[in-house]
Amino acid sequence: MGISYDQFSRWQELAAVPEEIFERQMQDKTHVPTMAGLIRAAAEPWYPGDQRDRN
């Protein structure tokens, strides 16, 4: 197919991001979502009411 192992792995990580986190990041008007940011947001612990910067 012509994609690298690294790219394939990143796409798998992106596909594993829970829908709730994906939607929250996509609706956040304070930044432009990136693949790395979405994956990082899913990997970090998050608690309701957490006001940390989620970029």
mmCIF file as Biopython writes it, N, C-alpha, C and O atoms, coordinates in Angstrom:
data_model
#
loop_
_atom_site.group_PDB
_atom_site.id
_atom_site.type_symbol
_atom_site.label_atom_id
_atom_site.label_alt_id
_atom_site.label_comp_id
_atom_site.label_asym_id
_atom_site.label_entity_id
_atom_site.label_seq_id
_atom_site.pdbx_PDB_ins_code
_atom_site.Cartn_x
_atom_site.Cartn_y
_atom_site.Cartn_z
_atom_site.occupancy
_atom_site.B_iso_or_equiv
_atom_site.auth_seq_id
_atom_site.auth_asym_id
_atom_site.pdbx_PDB_model_num
ATOM 1   N N  . MET A ? 1  ? 0.817   -1.185 0.000  1.0 0.0 1  A 1 
ATOM 2   C CA . MET A ? 1  ? 0.000   0.000  0.000  1.0 0.0 1  A 1 
ATOM 3   C C  . MET A ? 1  ? 0.862   1.250  0.000  1.0 0.0 1  A 1 
ATOM 4   O O  . MET A ? 1  ? 0.376   2.327  -0.345 1.0 0.0 1  A 1 
ATOM 5   N N  . GLY A ? 2  ? 2.094   1.137  0.368  1.0 0.0 2  A 1 
ATOM 6   C CA . GLY A ? 2  ? 3.001   2.276  0.300  1.0 0.0 2  A 1 
ATOM 7   C C  . GLY A ? 2  ? 3.047   3.145  1.536  1.0 0.0 2  A 1 
ATOM 8   O O  . GLY A ? 2  ? 3.474   4.296  1.444  1.0 0.0 2  A 1 
ATOM 9   N N  . ILE A ? 3  ? 2.623   2.645  2.705  1.0 0.0 3  A 1 
ATOM 10  C CA . ILE A ? 3  ? 2.747   3.426  3.931  1.0 0.0 3  A 1 
ATOM 11  C C  . ILE A ? 3  ? 3.797   2.773  4.815  1.0 0.0 3  A 1 
ATOM 12  O O  . ILE A ? 3  ? 4.013   1.562  4.770  1.0 0.0 3  A 1 
ATOM 13  N N  . SER A ? 4  ? 4.439   3.602  5.611  1.0 0.0 4  A 1 
ATOM 14  C CA . SER A ? 4  ? 5.498   3.082  6.472  1.0 0.0 4  A 1 
ATOM 15  C C  . SER A ? 4  ? 4.900   2.428  7.721  1.0 0.0 4  A 1 
ATOM 16  O O  . SER A ? 4  ? 3.742   2.654  8.072  1.0 0.0 4  A 1 
ATOM 17  N N  . TYR A ? 5  ? 5.707   1.629  8.363  1.0 0.0 5  A 1 
ATOM 18  C CA . TYR A ? 5  ? 5.304   0.999  9.613  1.0 0.0 5  A 1 
ATOM 19  C C  . TYR A ? 5  ? 4.983   2.068  10.649 1.0 0.0 5  A 1 
ATOM 20  O O  . TYR A ? 5  ? 4.005   1.946  11.386 1.0 0.0 5  A 1 
ATOM 21  N N  . ASP A ? 6  ? 5.815   3.133  10.710 1.0 0.0 6  A 1 
ATOM 22  C CA . ASP A ? 6  ? 5.586   4.207  11.674 1.0 0.0 6  A 1 
ATOM 23  C C  . ASP A ? 6  ? 4.240   4.888  11.439 1.0 0.0 6  A 1 
ATOM 24  O O  . ASP A ? 6  ? 3.496   5.139  12.387 1.0 0.0 6  A 1 
ATOM 25  N N  . GLN A ? 7  ? 3.925   5.188  10.175 1.0 0.0 7  A 1 
ATOM 26  C CA . GLN A ? 7  ? 2.645   5.833  9.868  1.0 0.0 7  A 1 
ATOM 27  C C  . GLN A ? 7  ? 1.481   4.909  10.232 1.0 0.0 7  A 1 
ATOM 28  O O  . GLN A ? 7  ? 0.486   5.351  10.807 1.0 0.0 7  A 1 
ATOM 29  N N  . PHE A ? 8  ? 1.610   3.647  9.899  1.0 0.0 8  A 1 
ATOM 30  C CA . PHE A ? 8  ? 0.577   2.673  10.242 1.0 0.0 8  A 1 
ATOM 31  C C  . PHE A ? 8  ? 0.354   2.637  11.755 1.0 0.0 8  A 1 
ATOM 32  O O  . PHE A ? 8  ? -0.787  2.604  12.217 1.0 0.0 8  A 1 
ATOM 33  N N  . SER A ? 9  ? 1.434   2.643  12.515 1.0 0.0 9  A 1 
ATOM 34  C CA . SER A ? 9  ? 1.340   2.609  13.973 1.0 0.0 9  A 1 
ATOM 35  C C  . SER A ? 9  ? 0.635   3.845  14.509 1.0 0.0 9  A 1 
ATOM 36  O O  . SER A ? 9  ? -0.199  3.742  15.409 1.0 0.0 9  A 1 
ATOM 37  N N  . ARG A ? 10 ? 0.961   5.015  13.964 1.0 0.0 10 A 1 
ATOM 38  C CA . ARG A ? 10 ? 0.315   6.260  14.400 1.0 0.0 10 A 1 
ATOM 39  C C  . ARG A ? 10 ? -1.183  6.225  14.098 1.0 0.0 10 A 1 
ATOM 40  O O  . ARG A ? 10 ? -1.990  6.664  14.917 1.0 0.0 10 A 1 
ATOM 41  N N  . TRP A ? 11 ? -1.554  5.711  12.935 1.0 0.0 11 A 1 
ATOM 42  C CA . TRP A ? 11 ? -2.974  5.622  12.588 1.0 0.0 11 A 1 
ATOM 43  C C  . TRP A ? 11 ? -3.700  4.683  13.540 1.0 0.0 11 A 1 
ATOM 44  O O  . TRP A ? 11 ? -4.849  4.933  13.904 1.0 0.0 11 A 1 
ATOM 45  N N  . GLN A ? 12 ? -3.037  3.601  13.948 1.0 0.0 12 A 1 
ATOM 46  C CA . GLN A ? 12 ? -3.649  2.689  14.915 1.0 0.0 12 A 1 
ATOM 47  C C  . GLN A ? 12 ? -3.854  3.387  16.256 1.0 0.0 12 A 1 
ATOM 48  O O  . GLN A ? 12 ? -4.893  3.226  16.896 1.0 0.0 12 A 1 
ATOM 49  N N  . GLU A ? 13 ? -2.856  4.162  16.677 1.0 0.0 13 A 1 
ATOM 50  C CA . GLU A ? 13 ? -2.985  4.904  17.930 1.0 0.0 13 A 1 
ATOM 51  C C  . GLU A ? 13 ? -4.136  5.906  17.844 1.0 0.0 13 A 1 
ATOM 52  O O  . GLU A ? 13 ? -4.908  6.046  18.792 1.0 0.0 13 A 1 
ATOM 53  N N  . LEU A ? 14 ? -4.252  6.600  16.717 1.0 0.0 14 A 1 
ATOM 54  C CA . LEU A ? 14 ? -5.331  7.562  16.535 1.0 0.0 14 A 1 
ATOM 55  C C  . LEU A ? 14 ? -6.691  6.861  16.561 1.0 0.0 14 A 1 
ATOM 56  O O  . LEU A ? 14 ? -7.642  7.377  17.149 1.0 0.0 14 A 1 
ATOM 57  N N  . ALA A ? 15 ? -6.787  5.707  15.937 1.0 0.0 15 A 1 
ATOM 58  C CA . ALA A ? 15 ? -8.041  4.957  15.921 1.0 0.0 15 A 1 
ATOM 59  C C  . ALA A ? 15 ? -8.439  4.490  17.320 1.0 0.0 15 A 1 
ATOM 60  O O  . ALA A ? 15 ? -9.620  4.264  17.580 1.0 0.0 15 A 1 
ATOM 61  N N  . ALA A ? 16 ? -7.478  4.345  18.211 1.0 0.0 16 A 1 
ATOM 62  C CA . ALA A ? 16 ? -7.755  3.874  19.568 1.0 0.0 16 A 1 
ATOM 63  C C  . ALA A ? 16 ? -8.184  5.000  20.513 1.0 0.0 16 A 1 
ATOM 64  O O  . ALA A ? 16 ? -8.568  4.733  21.651 1.0 0.0 16 A 1 
ATOM 65  N N  . VAL A ? 17 ? -8.125  6.256  20.057 1.0 0.0 17 A 1 
ATOM 66  C CA . VAL A ? 17 ? -8.540  7.378  20.901 1.0 0.0 17 A 1 
ATOM 67  C C  . VAL A ? 17 ? -10.046 7.260  21.149 1.0 0.0 17 A 1 
ATOM 68  O O  . VAL A ? 17 ? -10.827 7.166  20.202 1.0 0.0 17 A 1 
ATOM 69  N N  . PRO A ? 18 ? -10.452 7.265  22.416 1.0 0.0 18 A 1 
ATOM 70  C CA . PRO A ? 18 ? -11.884 7.165  22.707 1.0 0.0 18 A 1 
ATOM 71  C C  . PRO A ? 18 ? -12.669 8.315  22.066 1.0 0.0 18 A 1 
ATOM 72  O O  . PRO A ? 18 ? -12.185 9.444  21.983 1.0 0.0 18 A 1 
ATOM 73  N N  . GLU A ? 19 ? -13.873 8.007  21.622 1.0 0.0 19 A 1 
ATOM 74  C CA . GLU A ? 19 ? -14.687 9.002  20.920 1.0 0.0 19 A 1 
ATOM 75  C C  . GLU A ? 19 ? -14.920 10.253 21.763 1.0 0.0 19 A 1 
ATOM 76  O O  . GLU A ? 19 ? -14.913 11.364 21.233 1.0 0.0 19 A 1 
ATOM 77  N N  . GLU A ? 20 ? -15.125 10.085 23.065 1.0 0.0 20 A 1 
ATOM 78  C CA . GLU A ? 20 ? -15.353 11.232 23.951 1.0 0.0 20 A 1 
ATOM 79  C C  . GLU A ? 20 ? -14.176 12.202 23.916 1.0 0.0 20 A 1 
ATOM 80  O O  . GLU A ? 20 ? -14.370 13.414 23.821 1.0 0.0 20 A 1 
ATOM 81  N N  . ILE A ? 21 ? -12.962 11.675 23.993 1.0 0.0 21 A 1 
ATOM 82  C CA . ILE A ? 21 ? -11.768 12.522 23.959 1.0 0.0 21 A 1 
ATOM 83  C C  . ILE A ? 21 ? -11.603 13.140 22.579 1.0 0.0 21 A 1 
ATOM 84  O O  . ILE A ? 21 ? -11.297 14.327 22.468 1.0 0.0 21 A 1 
ATOM 85  N N  . PHE A ? 22 ? -11.799 12.361 21.534 1.0 0.0 22 A 1 
ATOM 86  C CA . PHE A ? 22 ? -11.679 12.868 20.167 1.0 0.0 22 A 1 
ATOM 87  C C  . PHE A ? 22 ? -12.636 14.042 19.949 1.0 0.0 22 A 1 
ATOM 88  O O  . PHE A ? 22 ? -12.233 15.096 19.458 1.0 0.0 22 A 1 
ATOM 89  N N  . GLU A ? 23 ? -13.904 13.852 20.317 1.0 0.0 23 A 1 
ATOM 90  C CA . GLU A ? 23 ? -14.904 14.907 20.111 1.0 0.0 23 A 1 
ATOM 91  C C  . GLU A ? 23 ? -14.589 16.154 20.930 1.0 0.0 23 A 1 
ATOM 92  O O  . GLU A ? 23 ? -14.725 17.273 20.435 1.0 0.0 23 A 1 
ATOM 93  N N  . ARG A ? 24 ? -14.169 15.967 22.179 1.0 0.0 24 A 1 
ATOM 94  C CA . ARG A ? 24 ? -13.824 17.108 23.029 1.0 0.0 24 A 1 
ATOM 95  C C  . ARG A ? 24 ? -12.683 17.913 22.410 1.0 0.0 24 A 1 
ATOM 96  O O  . ARG A ? 24 ? -12.725 19.143 22.388 1.0 0.0 24 A 1 
ATOM 97  N N  . GLN A ? 25 ? -11.677 17.223 21.913 1.0 0.0 25 A 1 
ATOM 98  C CA . GLN A ? 25 ? -10.543 17.917 21.301 1.0 0.0 25 A 1 
ATOM 99  C C  . GLN A ? 25 ? -10.943 18.614 20.000 1.0 0.0 25 A 1 
ATOM 100 O O  . GLN A ? 25 ? -10.467 19.714 19.717 1.0 0.0 25 A 1 
ATOM 101 N N  . MET A ? 26 ? -11.805 17.989 19.214 1.0 0.0 26 A 1 
ATOM 102 C CA . MET A ? 26 ? -12.226 18.580 17.944 1.0 0.0 26 A 1 
ATOM 103 C C  . MET A ? 26 ? -13.100 19.813 18.157 1.0 0.0 26 A 1 
ATOM 104 O O  . MET A ? 26 ? -13.093 20.719 17.324 1.0 0.0 26 A 1 
ATOM 105 N N  . GLN A ? 27 ? -13.846 19.863 19.249 1.0 0.0 27 A 1 
ATOM 106 C CA . GLN A ? 27 ? -14.738 20.984 19.511 1.0 0.0 27 A 1 
ATOM 107 C C  . GLN A ? 27 ? -14.063 22.120 20.259 1.0 0.0 27 A 1 
ATOM 108 O O  . GLN A ? 27 ? -14.638 23.201 20.381 1.0 0.0 27 A 1 
ATOM 109 N N  . ASP A ? 28 ? -12.862 21.901 20.759 1.0 0.0 28 A 1 
ATOM 110 C CA . ASP A ? 28 ? -12.129 22.929 21.499 1.0 0.0 28 A 1 
ATOM 111 C C  . ASP A ? 28 ? -11.684 24.016 20.521 1.0 0.0 28 A 1 
ATOM 112 O O  . ASP A ? 28 ? -10.862 23.769 19.639 1.0 0.0 28 A 1 
ATOM 113 N N  . LYS A ? 29 ? -12.227 25.208 20.685 1.0 0.0 29 A 1 
ATOM 114 C CA . LYS A ? 29 ? -11.932 26.317 19.763 1.0 0.0 29 A 1 
ATOM 115 C C  . LYS A ? 29 ? -10.649 27.067 20.111 1.0 0.0 29 A 1 
ATOM 116 O O  . LYS A ? 29 ? -10.300 28.035 19.435 1.0 0.0 29 A 1 
ATOM 117 N N  . THR A ? 30 ? -9.941  26.635 21.157 1.0 0.0 30 A 1 
ATOM 118 C CA . THR A ? 30 ? -8.737  27.353 21.576 1.0 0.0 30 A 1 
ATOM 119 C C  . THR A ? 30 ? -7.472  26.873 20.865 1.0 0.0 30 A 1 
ATOM 120 O O  . THR A ? 30 ? -6.413  27.482 21.019 1.0 0.0 30 A 1 
ATOM 121 N N  . HIS A ? 31 ? -7.567  25.793 20.089 1.0 0.0 31 A 1 
ATOM 122 C CA . HIS A ? 31 ? -6.391  25.294 19.374 1.0 0.0 31 A 1 
ATOM 123 C C  . HIS A ? 31 ? -6.814  24.441 18.181 1.0 0.0 31 A 1 
ATOM 124 O O  . HIS A ? 31 ? -7.963  24.014 18.070 1.0 0.0 31 A 1 
ATOM 125 N N  . VAL A ? 32 ? -5.865  24.213 17.310 1.0 0.0 32 A 1 
ATOM 126 C CA . VAL A ? 32 ? -6.090  23.335 16.157 1.0 0.0 32 A 1 
ATOM 127 C C  . VAL A ? 32 ? -5.655  21.933 16.567 1.0 0.0 32 A 1 
ATOM 128 O O  . VAL A ? 32 ? -4.492  21.734 16.920 1.0 0.0 32 A 1 
ATOM 129 N N  . PRO A ? 33 ? -6.557  20.962 16.528 1.0 0.0 33 A 1 
ATOM 130 C CA . PRO A ? 33 ? -6.174  19.606 16.937 1.0 0.0 33 A 1 
ATOM 131 C C  . PRO A ? 33 ? -5.167  18.980 15.968 1.0 0.0 33 A 1 
ATOM 132 O O  . PRO A ? 33 ? -5.244  19.181 14.756 1.0 0.0 33 A 1 
ATOM 133 N N  . THR A ? 34 ? -4.244  18.235 16.512 1.0 0.0 34 A 1 
ATOM 134 C CA . THR A ? 34 ? -3.262  17.512 15.702 1.0 0.0 34 A 1 
ATOM 135 C C  . THR A ? 34 ? -3.341  16.033 16.065 1.0 0.0 34 A 1 
ATOM 136 O O  . THR A ? 34 ? -3.904  15.661 17.094 1.0 0.0 34 A 1 
ATOM 137 N N  . MET A ? 35 ? -2.771  15.203 15.207 1.0 0.0 35 A 1 
ATOM 138 C CA . MET A ? 35 ? -2.749  13.773 15.493 1.0 0.0 35 A 1 
ATOM 139 C C  . MET A ? 35 ? -1.997  13.521 16.791 1.0 0.0 35 A 1 
ATOM 140 O O  . MET A ? 35 ? -2.465  12.763 17.641 1.0 0.0 35 A 1 
ATOM 141 N N  . ALA A ? 36 ? -0.847  14.143 16.951 1.0 0.0 36 A 1 
ATOM 142 C CA . ALA A ? 36 ? -0.049  13.947 18.157 1.0 0.0 36 A 1 
ATOM 143 C C  . ALA A ? 36 ? -0.800  14.411 19.396 1.0 0.0 36 A 1 
ATOM 144 O O  . ALA A ? 36 ? -0.754  13.752 20.435 1.0 0.0 36 A 1 
ATOM 145 N N  . GLY A ? 37 ? -1.493  15.544 19.292 1.0 0.0 37 A 1 
ATOM 146 C CA . GLY A ? 37 ? -2.250  16.063 20.426 1.0 0.0 37 A 1 
ATOM 147 C C  . GLY A ? 37 ? -3.400  15.156 20.818 1.0 0.0 37 A 1 
ATOM 148 O O  . GLY A ? 37 ? -3.662  14.960 22.004 1.0 0.0 37 A 1 
ATOM 149 N N  . LEU A ? 38 ? -4.088  14.602 19.829 1.0 0.0 38 A 1 
ATOM 150 C CA . LEU A ? 38 ? -5.191  13.682 20.115 1.0 0.0 38 A 1 
ATOM 151 C C  . LEU A ? 38 ? -4.682  12.426 20.803 1.0 0.0 38 A 1 
ATOM 152 O O  . LEU A ? 38 ? -5.277  11.964 21.777 1.0 0.0 38 A 1 
ATOM 153 N N  . ILE A ? 39 ? -3.595  11.877 20.307 1.0 0.0 39 A 1 
ATOM 154 C CA . ILE A ? 39 ? -3.024  10.666 20.908 1.0 0.0 39 A 1 
ATOM 155 C C  . ILE A ? 39 ? -2.536  10.960 22.318 1.0 0.0 39 A 1 
ATOM 156 O O  . ILE A ? 39 ? -2.739  10.154 23.226 1.0 0.0 39 A 1 
ATOM 157 N N  . ARG A ? 40 ? -1.886  12.118 22.510 1.0 0.0 40 A 1 
ATOM 158 C CA . ARG A ? 40 ? -1.382  12.498 23.833 1.0 0.0 40 A 1 
ATOM 159 C C  . ARG A ? 40 ? -2.545  12.694 24.812 1.0 0.0 40 A 1 
ATOM 160 O O  . ARG A ? 40 ? -2.470  12.262 25.962 1.0 0.0 40 A 1 
ATOM 161 N N  . ALA A ? 41 ? -3.619  13.346 24.354 1.0 0.0 41 A 1 
ATOM 162 C CA . ALA A ? 41 ? -4.779  13.573 25.225 1.0 0.0 41 A 1 
ATOM 163 C C  . ALA A ? 41 ? -5.381  12.254 25.682 1.0 0.0 41 A 1 
ATOM 164 O O  . ALA A ? 41 ? -5.841  12.146 26.819 1.0 0.0 41 A 1 
ATOM 165 N N  . ALA A ? 42 ? -5.383  11.259 24.819 1.0 0.0 42 A 1 
ATOM 166 C CA . ALA A ? 42 ? -5.930  9.954  25.179 1.0 0.0 42 A 1 
ATOM 167 C C  . ALA A ? 42 ? -5.004  9.200  26.125 1.0 0.0 42 A 1 
ATOM 168 O O  . ALA A ? 42 ? -5.468  8.376  26.912 1.0 0.0 42 A 1 
ATOM 169 N N  . ALA A ? 43 ? -3.718  9.465  26.062 1.0 0.0 43 A 1 
ATOM 170 C CA . ALA A ? 43 ? -2.749  8.743  26.881 1.0 0.0 43 A 1 
ATOM 171 C C  . ALA A ? 43 ? -2.637  9.325  28.286 1.0 0.0 43 A 1 
ATOM 172 O O  . ALA A ? 43 ? -2.277  8.614  29.224 1.0 0.0 43 A 1 
ATOM 173 N N  . GLU A ? 44 ? -2.944  10.618 28.440 1.0 0.0 44 A 1 
ATOM 174 C CA . GLU A ? 44 ? -2.817  11.270 29.734 1.0 0.0 44 A 1 
ATOM 175 C C  . GLU A ? 44 ? -4.041  10.995 30.592 1.0 0.0 44 A 1 
ATOM 176 O O  . GLU A ? 44 ? -5.159  10.938 30.081 1.0 0.0 44 A 1 
ATOM 177 N N  . PRO A ? 45 ? -3.835  10.826 31.887 1.0 0.0 45 A 1 
ATOM 178 C CA . PRO A ? 45 ? -4.999  10.673 32.759 1.0 0.0 45 A 1 
ATOM 179 C C  . PRO A ? 45 ? -5.824  11.954 32.728 1.0 0.0 45 A 1 
ATOM 180 O O  . PRO A ? 45 ? -5.272  13.054 32.723 1.0 0.0 45 A 1 
ATOM 181 N N  . TRP A ? 46 ? -7.133  11.811 32.707 1.0 0.0 46 A 1 
ATOM 182 C CA . TRP A ? 46 ? -8.030  12.970 32.686 1.0 0.0 46 A 1 
ATOM 183 C C  . TRP A ? 46 ? -9.157  12.712 33.655 1.0 0.0 46 A 1 
ATOM 184 O O  . TRP A ? 46 ? -9.699  11.609 33.728 1.0 0.0 46 A 1 
ATOM 185 N N  . TYR A ? 47 ? -9.498  13.736 34.391 1.0 0.0 47 A 1 
ATOM 186 C CA . TYR A ? 47 ? -10.564 13.624 35.367 1.0 0.0 47 A 1 
ATOM 187 C C  . TYR A ? 47 ? -11.590 14.723 35.103 1.0 0.0 47 A 1 
ATOM 188 O O  . TYR A ? 47 ? -11.203 15.840 34.761 1.0 0.0 47 A 1 
ATOM 189 N N  . PRO A ? 48 ? -12.882 14.442 35.250 1.0 0.0 48 A 1 
ATOM 190 C CA . PRO A ? 48 ? -13.890 15.486 35.059 1.0 0.0 48 A 1 
ATOM 191 C C  . PRO A ? 48 ? -13.567 16.707 35.912 1.0 0.0 48 A 1 
ATOM 192 O O  . PRO A ? 48 ? -13.227 16.578 37.088 1.0 0.0 48 A 1 
ATOM 193 N N  . GLY A ? 49 ? -13.670 17.857 35.334 1.0 0.0 49 A 1 
ATOM 194 C CA . GLY A ? 49 ? -13.355 19.098 36.047 1.0 0.0 49 A 1 
ATOM 195 C C  . GLY A ? 49 ? -11.887 19.458 35.961 1.0 0.0 49 A 1 
ATOM 196 O O  . GLY A ? 49 ? -11.497 20.518 36.450 1.0 0.0 49 A 1 
ATOM 197 N N  . ASP A ? 50 ? -11.056 18.621 35.359 1.0 0.0 50 A 1 
ATOM 198 C CA . ASP A ? 50 ? -9.632  18.901 35.207 1.0 0.0 50 A 1 
ATOM 199 C C  . ASP A ? 50 ? -9.462  20.098 34.283 1.0 0.0 50 A 1 
ATOM 200 O O  . ASP A ? 50 ? -9.925  20.073 33.143 1.0 0.0 50 A 1 
ATOM 201 N N  . GLN A ? 51 ? -8.808  21.135 34.761 1.0 0.0 51 A 1 
ATOM 202 C CA . GLN A ? 51 ? -8.675  22.357 33.983 1.0 0.0 51 A 1 
ATOM 203 C C  . GLN A ? 51 ? -7.299  22.514 33.334 1.0 0.0 51 A 1 
ATOM 204 O O  . GLN A ? 51 ? -6.968  23.590 32.836 1.0 0.0 51 A 1 
ATOM 205 N N  . ARG A ? 52 ? -6.500  21.449 33.337 1.0 0.0 52 A 1 
ATOM 206 C CA . ARG A ? 52 ? -5.179  21.542 32.702 1.0 0.0 52 A 1 
ATOM 207 C C  . ARG A ? 52 ? -5.325  21.805 31.217 1.0 0.0 52 A 1 
ATOM 208 O O  . ARG A ? 52 ? -6.341  21.469 30.608 1.0 0.0 52 A 1 
ATOM 209 N N  . ASP A ? 53 ? -4.312  22.403 30.650 1.0 0.0 53 A 1 
ATOM 210 C CA . ASP A ? 53 ? -4.284  22.639 29.213 1.0 0.0 53 A 1 
ATOM 211 C C  . ASP A ? 53 ? -4.211  21.290 28.500 1.0 0.0 53 A 1 
ATOM 212 O O  . ASP A ? 53 ? -3.277  20.523 28.733 1.0 0.0 53 A 1 
ATOM 213 N N  . ARG A ? 54 ? -5.177  20.990 27.637 1.0 0.0 54 A 1 
ATOM 214 C CA . ARG A ? 54 ? -5.262  19.690 26.977 1.0 0.0 54 A 1 
ATOM 215 C C  . ARG A ? 54 ? -4.754  19.756 25.539 1.0 0.0 54 A 1 
ATOM 216 O O  . ARG A ? 54 ? -5.168  18.930 24.725 1.0 0.0 54 A 1 
ATOM 217 N N  . ASN A ? 55 ? -3.894  20.681 25.195 1.0 0.0 55 A 1 
ATOM 218 C CA . ASN A ? 55 ? -3.390  20.809 23.816 1.0 0.0 55 A 1 
ATOM 219 C C  . ASN A ? 55 ? -2.429  19.733 23.476 1.0 0.0 55 A 1 
ATOM 220 O O  . ASN A ? 55 ? -1.913  19.695 22.359 1.0 0.0 55 A 1 
#
